[in-house]
Amino acid sequence: MLVLSRKAGESIMIGDQIELVVISVEKDVVRLGLNAPKHMQIYRKEIYELLKQSNEEASKTAVKPEDLKNLFKK
């Protein structure tokens, strides 16, 4: 893990397209801003983990061929 110190208003570049900006630091809260291309998906880690878990559960669900046929009939 790379650990860097930054003050409010300073930033870090991740590759050529992602800029992480420290907006403010107050007590135990750091506000960050991200400048990245619109096609990149950016999530808070807890949301990312929920999405990942949901996708894994969905991929384990068995689908019967007759269920697919009924779906396409609608």
N, C-alpha and C positions, 0 to 999 in steps of 0.2 A: 504494500500500500504506500503510495506517495502522499506525504503530509506536507502541506504548504500553509504558510501564514499570509493572510491578506487582510487589508483594512477596508472599511466601507468605501465604495467607489472603485476599488481595484478589481481586476478580473484575471481569469485563467483561460487560456485557449486549449481546447481539446481538438486536436487535428486542425484542419484549416477552416472548419465550418461551425464549430460549436464554441461559444464564449459563455463562460460562467462568471457572473458579476455579483459581487457582494453588495447588496443594496443597503443593508443596515445590520448593526449588531446591538442588541438591547438585552441586558442581563443574560439569560440562557437561550435566547432566540436569535438565530441568524436568518435574515431574509436574503434569498438568492434569486437572481434573475438569469434566465437562459435565453441566449440568442442562438437559434438553430434553424435549419431549413424546415419549411412547413411539412415536408413529407416524413420527417422523423417523429416517431412517437416518443413522448416523454411523460413518464408517470412517477408519482411518489412510490417509493419501494413497497410500501404496504399494499398499494393498489396493484402494482405489478405482480406481487406474490399472489394476490387473490385471483387475478386474471389467469395467471399461470396454472394455479390449482384448478380453477374452473375448466380450463381447456384440457387439462390432463384427465379430469373426471369425465368430461364429454367424450373424449377419445376412447374411453373404456366402455362406453355404452354400446351394447350390441344392437344392431338394426337388422330386423328380419326382412328378407326380400319382399314378402307380401306387404309389409308396412310401406316400403318404397313405392310399390305399385299403387297402393291406395293414395299415397301422397300425390302422385302424378295424375291420378284420375280427377282430383279436385281442381 
